[in-house]
């Protein structure tokens, strides 16, 4: 999935009208990888450049054109037990530099530590749901009948003496002038992307884009429409397909987690076609993170490109804690960590990111999002599959406690991004 939002000043009203029409079409169409916005010359150059990259697992990785395409029609002809072999990568940082874990926070202030404050002033929320005409239907809680709107008025307040930088749309656009900013990942990152264009309303020569890549590495679930497959297959040693689309962006915001919550099947780039091994989601995610990190370590100059990684946000777990259905207020216990927060996975991600040092800044949104059990769509969203009477009688059974209402929690994620840009 490749969606783009680009704005340029238009000298004439007619040109502006035509631009808005083109903009609407851009948002409504789902692009596949062959529809990348570069012209054909740049597209060929992208593929030429990425085909020269090699995998740290298989030094003789075939060129892009020689690799079997992983798509929704891919199948595993055979599945074998995974040997448990660990994947490692050699970073290209100077000795000792990798210990500098950049958690996107200042030396004094940790803006990720704080509390949610109710703010019903005229300046909050930062935008209205109606300001997002192309917003995903699964985030439009007010449109789909949520009766309480207090979830829109909670503002994140770091502990004193820290403060979150006040949102300024003009300043944000000035930082983006002449640049490309791209969100890469799953539906949670897509939600943050939706918020970004809701908050940005001025005309500048800038592009804000989203790339559907839920595993970061190549997979058979990279089609934005036909993505929910029973058999999820990944190529854990290659990001070449996605690199062709993200490598020329000036600012990249990555995330991945939701799609790793169940086992996946892996196909190595050099293995026989259709031969797979099954691994637990956590194992697959570690492989993918290492492959992604290897590309960054080998190819990214932090003086020329800004990279961010957004940590996980999970559902308010429906176990002993209940369900997000009917929740109207955040959790006030400041030391709270939801049971949906996978601590071992968080530690694994931290280990990988620590080795990348200053090349990647981390937006640590997990705990501050955990507090917001009231911020999920619950039943107030469009459901793509028909709901039967049995489920309708039990709202908690189908409540969406993964995604987030907009405006709401994702607005703060973008404020944090703005704070560190």
VMD Tcl script that draws the C-alpha trace (Angstrom):
set ca {
  {0.00 0.00 0.00}
  {1.45 3.32 -1.00}
  {-0.56 6.43 -0.25}
  {0.70 9.97 -0.56}
  {-0.34 13.43 0.46}
  {1.50 16.21 -1.34}
  {0.78 19.93 -1.17}
  {1.97 22.76 -3.40}
  {0.78 26.33 -3.66}
  {-1.35 26.94 -6.71}
  {-1.33 30.35 -8.45}
  {-4.87 30.11 -9.78}
  {-8.19 29.07 -8.27}
  {-8.87 26.64 -11.13}
  {-5.50 25.02 -10.66}
  {-6.23 24.76 -6.95}
  {-9.55 23.06 -7.66}
  {-7.90 20.60 -10.01}
  {-5.23 19.95 -7.41}
  {-7.81 19.18 -4.72}
  {-9.57 16.79 -7.10}
  {-6.30 15.03 -7.80}
  {-5.59 14.96 -4.08}
  {-8.89 13.25 -3.37}
  {-8.20 10.63 -6.01}
  {-4.76 10.04 -4.55}
  {-6.23 9.26 -1.15}
  {-9.05 7.08 -2.38}
  {-6.91 4.85 -4.58}
  {-4.84 2.05 -3.10}
  {-1.52 1.84 -4.95}
  {0.46 -1.35 -5.35}
  {4.26 -1.25 -5.53}
  {4.28 -0.71 -9.29}
  {2.37 2.55 -8.81}
  {5.09 4.32 -6.84}
  {4.97 8.03 -7.52}
  {8.46 8.28 -9.05}
  {8.63 8.48 -12.82}
  {9.80 5.38 -14.71}
  {13.42 6.52 -14.79}
  {13.56 6.92 -11.01}
  {11.70 3.66 -10.52}
  {14.28 1.76 -12.58}
  {17.06 3.49 -10.67}
  {15.43 2.53 -7.35}
  {15.37 -1.13 -8.32}
  {18.90 -0.98 -9.69}
  {20.18 0.46 -6.43}
  {18.30 -1.91 -4.14}
  {19.22 -4.98 -6.16}
  {22.86 -4.37 -5.23}
  {22.10 -4.73 -1.52}
  {22.91 -8.09 0.02}
  {21.48 -9.98 2.94}
  {23.59 -10.57 6.00}
  {22.26 -14.13 6.09}
  {22.82 -14.94 2.44}
  {25.73 -12.95 0.95}
  {24.86 -14.23 -2.53}
  {21.25 -13.09 -2.39}
  {19.79 -13.09 -5.92}
  {18.97 -9.80 -7.60}
  {15.51 -8.35 -7.17}
  {14.38 -9.67 -10.55}
  {15.51 -13.21 -9.76}
  {13.64 -13.51 -6.48}
  {10.31 -15.28 -6.31}
  {7.59 -12.69 -5.70}
  {5.83 -13.11 -2.40}
  {2.18 -12.18 -2.87}
  {-1.27 -13.29 -1.75}
  {-1.05 -16.32 -4.06}
  {2.16 -17.62 -2.47}
  {1.89 -20.94 -0.69}
  {4.12 -23.23 1.32}
  {4.51 -26.55 -0.49}
  {6.12 -27.98 2.62}
  {6.60 -26.75 6.17}
  {9.45 -27.95 8.36}
  {10.41 -27.33 11.95}
  {12.62 -24.30 12.46}
  {16.15 -25.13 13.59}
  {16.26 -22.19 15.97}
  {19.22 -20.58 14.24}
  {19.68 -16.99 15.39}
  {20.24 -14.17 12.93}
  {22.84 -11.54 13.68}
  {24.11 -8.49 11.87}
  {27.29 -6.48 11.94}
  {26.65 -2.81 12.47}
  {28.64 -0.11 10.73}
  {28.94 2.22 13.73}
  {32.22 3.18 15.30}
  {33.30 1.17 18.32}
  {31.20 2.06 21.34}
  {28.81 4.28 19.41}
  {26.11 1.63 19.37}
  {25.68 1.95 23.13}
  {24.12 5.38 22.68}
  {20.44 4.40 22.75}
  {18.49 7.38 21.41}
  {15.11 7.14 23.09}
  {14.03 10.43 21.51}
  {14.29 12.26 24.80}
  {16.35 15.15 26.03}
  {19.05 14.90 28.66}
  {16.83 16.42 31.35}
  {13.26 15.86 30.22}
  {11.54 12.58 29.56}
  {8.38 13.67 27.76}
  {7.14 10.05 27.65}
  {6.65 10.05 31.42}
  {3.61 11.97 32.63}
  {-0.15 11.83 32.84}
  {-3.27 12.54 30.81}
  {-5.01 15.82 31.67}
  {-8.58 16.59 30.67}
  {-8.63 19.73 28.54}
  {-11.91 21.03 27.14}
  {-10.49 24.39 26.05}
  {-11.11 25.73 22.58}
  {-7.60 24.66 21.51}
  {-8.19 21.00 22.27}
  {-8.64 18.65 20.53}
  {-6.17 19.82 17.91}
  {-8.61 19.02 15.10}
  {-12.10 17.67 14.55}
  {-13.02 14.29 13.13}
  {-14.77 16.11 10.29}
  {-11.42 17.72 9.38}
  {-10.28 14.31 8.11}
  {-12.46 13.63 5.03}
  {-10.35 10.65 3.95}
  {-9.92 9.11 7.40}
  {-10.22 5.36 7.85}
  {-13.73 4.25 8.77}
  {-12.31 2.13 11.59}
  {-11.12 5.26 13.41}
  {-14.20 7.48 12.98}
  {-15.77 6.81 16.38}
  {-17.94 9.92 16.47}
  {-19.31 9.20 12.99}
  {-20.25 5.67 14.04}
  {-22.25 6.76 17.06}
  {-19.96 7.00 20.05}
  {-22.12 8.99 22.49}
  {-19.35 10.27 24.78}
  {-16.74 12.59 23.24}
  {-14.53 13.11 26.28}
  {-11.90 10.83 24.70}
  {-11.08 13.72 22.34}
  {-10.17 16.13 25.16}
  {-7.36 14.35 27.00}
  {-3.98 16.06 26.63}
  {-0.64 14.43 27.43}
  {1.28 16.35 30.10}
  {4.88 15.28 30.89}
  {6.03 15.55 34.49}
  {7.45 18.96 35.53}
  {9.65 20.66 34.60}
  {9.10 19.06 31.18}
  {6.56 20.21 28.63}
  {5.57 18.86 25.27}
  {6.29 21.29 22.49}
  {3.11 23.13 21.51}
  {1.78 22.05 18.14}
  {2.39 24.64 15.42}
  {1.22 23.71 11.93}
  {3.25 26.42 10.20}
  {6.45 25.39 11.94}
  {5.80 21.74 11.08}
  {5.29 22.56 7.42}
  {8.44 24.68 7.38}
  {10.38 21.69 8.66}
  {8.86 19.58 5.89}
  {9.27 22.13 3.10}
  {10.71 20.41 0.04}
  {10.92 17.07 1.86}
  {9.25 13.66 1.90}
  {7.99 12.20 5.17}
  {6.84 8.59 5.07}
  {5.08 6.38 7.62}
  {5.92 2.68 7.13}
  {4.22 -0.18 8.92}
  {0.78 -1.45 9.91}
  {-2.66 0.02 10.56}
  {-1.51 1.81 13.74}
  {1.09 3.72 11.78}
  {-1.55 4.36 9.14}
  {-3.70 5.90 11.87}
  {-0.86 8.22 12.81}
  {-0.50 9.14 9.14}
  {-4.22 9.99 8.96}
  {-3.78 12.31 11.92}
  {-0.76 13.96 10.33}
  {-2.71 15.21 7.34}
  {-5.61 16.23 9.55}
  {-3.26 18.44 11.54}
  {-1.43 19.84 8.53}
  {-3.59 22.28 6.57}
  {-1.27 24.69 4.78}
  {0.08 24.48 1.24}
  {3.78 23.72 1.04}
  {6.00 21.80 -1.35}
  {6.07 18.73 0.87}
  {4.89 15.13 0.73}
  {3.45 13.00 3.54}
  {3.12 9.33 2.62}
  {2.17 5.94 3.99}
  {3.54 2.54 2.96}
  {1.72 -0.63 4.02}
  {4.45 -3.00 5.28}
  {3.12 -4.70 8.45}
  {6.18 -6.97 8.85}
  {8.78 -4.44 7.54}
  {10.36 -7.34 5.62}
  {8.77 -8.77 2.47}
  {5.66 -10.88 2.95}
  {2.61 -12.29 1.22}
  {0.51 -9.79 3.22}
  {1.94 -6.66 1.58}
  {-1.14 -6.21 -0.59}
  {-3.19 -3.52 1.20}
  {-6.50 -5.06 0.15}
  {-5.90 -8.84 0.14}
  {-3.79 -8.92 3.26}
  {-5.71 -11.04 5.79}
  {-4.45 -14.48 4.81}
  {-4.68 -17.70 6.79}
  {-1.07 -18.56 5.96}
  {1.25 -15.64 6.60}
  {4.61 -16.02 4.85}
  {7.56 -13.67 5.32}
  {11.00 -13.42 3.76}
  {12.95 -12.61 6.95}
  {16.22 -11.77 5.21}
  {15.01 -9.17 2.69}
  {13.56 -5.65 2.75}
  {14.52 -4.94 -0.87}
  {10.96 -4.53 -2.16}
  {10.07 -1.98 0.50}
  {13.44 -0.21 0.32}
  {12.70 0.71 -3.29}
  {9.83 2.84 -1.99}
  {11.16 4.25 1.26}
  {14.86 4.87 0.59}
  {14.41 8.36 -0.93}
  {12.27 9.73 1.92}
  {13.88 12.38 4.12}
  {11.95 11.44 7.29}
  {10.85 7.86 7.99}
  {8.57 6.71 10.81}
  {8.49 2.91 11.26}
  {6.40 0.58 13.39}
  {5.61 -3.12 13.56}
  {4.01 -5.41 16.14}
  {0.32 -6.26 15.70}
  {0.92 -8.74 12.89}
  {3.45 -10.74 14.91}
  {0.97 -12.00 17.50}
  {0.58 -15.38 15.86}
  {3.04 -17.82 14.21}
  {4.37 -17.03 10.75}
  {6.04 -19.11 8.07}
  {9.40 -18.10 6.70}
  {10.97 -18.55 3.28}
  {14.64 -17.75 2.92}
  {15.58 -15.90 -0.24}
  {18.00 -18.65 -1.29}
  {15.79 -21.63 -0.47}
  {13.79 -23.85 -2.76}
  {10.53 -22.29 -3.91}
  {7.65 -23.09 -1.58}
  {9.80 -24.53 1.21}
  {8.86 -22.95 4.56}
  {9.63 -23.15 8.23}
  {7.18 -22.09 10.93}
  {8.27 -19.86 13.80}
  {6.59 -18.11 16.69}
  {5.64 -14.52 16.03}
  {8.24 -13.19 18.47}
  {11.00 -15.14 16.71}
  {9.90 -13.90 13.31}
  {9.76 -10.31 14.55}
  {13.32 -10.52 15.89}
  {14.53 -11.77 12.49}
  {12.69 -8.96 10.71}
  {13.97 -6.30 13.10}
  {17.55 -7.47 12.56}
  {17.17 -7.39 8.78}
  {15.63 -3.91 8.92}
  {18.39 -2.74 11.27}
  {21.06 -4.19 9.00}
  {19.79 -2.08 6.11}
  {19.75 1.05 8.28}
  {23.23 0.41 9.63}
  {24.59 -0.09 6.12}
  {22.75 2.66 4.27}
  {21.56 5.52 6.50}
  {23.49 8.70 7.22}
  {21.77 10.32 10.26}
  {22.99 13.71 9.08}
  {20.92 13.39 5.91}
  {17.93 11.28 6.92}
  {15.80 11.26 10.10}
  {14.46 7.88 11.23}
  {11.98 7.16 14.03}
  {10.67 3.90 15.43}
  {7.29 3.96 17.19}
  {7.03 1.38 19.95}
  {4.07 -0.95 20.33}
  {0.57 -0.06 21.44}
  {-1.75 -2.94 22.24}
  {-5.34 -3.56 23.16}
  {-6.46 -3.15 26.71}
  {-6.37 -6.89 27.31}
  {-9.81 -8.45 27.72}
  {-8.60 -10.88 30.40}
  {-8.99 -10.14 34.10}
  {-8.84 -6.40 33.39}
  {-12.04 -6.40 31.37}
  {-12.68 -4.98 27.92}
  {-12.45 -1.52 26.38}
  {-16.20 -1.53 25.63}
  {-17.90 1.13 27.74}
  {-14.64 2.62 29.06}
  {-14.79 6.42 29.35}
  {-11.73 7.49 31.38}
  {-7.97 6.80 31.26}
  {-6.14 4.78 33.89}
  {-4.71 7.20 36.47}
  {-2.10 4.89 38.05}
  {1.11 6.34 36.61}
  {3.17 3.17 37.05}
  {0.59 1.11 35.16}
  {1.69 -1.27 32.41}
  {-1.08 -3.13 30.60}
  {-0.83 -6.90 30.39}
  {-1.14 -6.42 26.63}
  {2.34 -4.88 26.65}
  {4.71 -7.67 25.65}
  {7.74 -6.94 27.83}
  {10.08 -9.58 26.24}
  {9.35 -8.18 22.78}
  {9.91 -4.65 24.03}
  {13.30 -5.69 25.39}
  {14.22 -7.33 22.08}
  {13.30 -4.17 20.16}
  {15.33 -2.08 22.60}
  {18.39 -4.29 22.08}
  {18.19 -3.89 18.30}
  {17.59 -0.15 18.44}
  {20.36 0.40 20.98}
  {22.89 -0.95 18.50}
  {21.72 1.56 15.88}
  {22.59 4.42 18.21}
  {21.83 7.88 16.79}
  {20.61 6.53 13.44}
  {17.12 5.91 14.85}
  {15.16 7.88 17.45}
  {12.54 6.02 19.45}
  {9.04 7.35 20.09}
  {8.29 5.44 23.28}
  {4.50 5.58 23.22}
  {3.71 2.21 24.85}
  {3.04 3.20 28.45}
  {1.34 6.51 27.74}
  {-0.98 4.66 25.34}
  {-1.60 1.89 27.89}
  {-3.31 4.43 30.14}
  {-5.95 5.18 27.51}
  {-8.36 2.26 27.85}
  {-11.07 4.74 26.85}
  {-9.42 5.70 23.55}
  {-10.24 2.64 21.43}
  {-13.07 2.49 18.86}
  {-14.71 -0.41 20.68}
  {-17.96 -0.97 18.72}
  {-18.05 2.55 17.27}
  {-16.42 1.93 13.89}
  {-17.16 0.32 10.55}
  {-16.77 -3.44 10.59}
  {-15.85 -4.98 7.27}
  {-17.41 -8.36 8.06}
  {-21.15 -8.66 8.85}
  {-21.86 -9.13 12.56}
  {-24.31 -11.86 13.49}
  {-27.05 -11.46 16.08}
  {-25.14 -13.43 18.71}
  {-22.18 -11.06 18.57}
  {-24.39 -7.98 18.44}
  {-25.97 -9.03 21.72}
  {-22.54 -9.14 23.33}
  {-20.69 -5.91 22.31}
  {-17.57 -6.75 24.29}
  {-17.03 -9.82 22.09}
  {-16.32 -7.76 18.98}
  {-15.07 -4.47 20.44}
  {-11.99 -3.14 18.65}
  {-9.47 -2.55 21.44}
  {-6.43 -2.39 19.13}
  {-6.95 0.76 17.08}
  {-7.55 4.31 18.32}
  {-10.30 6.87 17.82}
  {-9.29 10.02 15.95}
  {-8.93 12.64 17.28}
  {-7.35 10.99 20.27}
  {-4.20 9.13 21.23}
  {-2.54 9.21 17.75}
  {-2.60 13.02 17.88}
  {-0.16 12.84 20.80}
  {2.10 10.48 18.84}
  {2.33 13.16 16.16}
  {2.95 15.85 18.76}
  {5.88 13.77 20.01}
  {7.16 13.43 16.47}
  {6.89 17.21 16.04}
  {8.63 17.72 19.38}
  {11.72 15.82 18.21}
  {11.84 17.01 14.62}
}
mol new
graphics top color blue
foreach p $ca { graphics top sphere $p radius 0.5 }
foreach p [lrange $ca 0 end-1] q [lrange $ca 1 end] { graphics top cylinder $p $q radius 0.2 }
display resetview
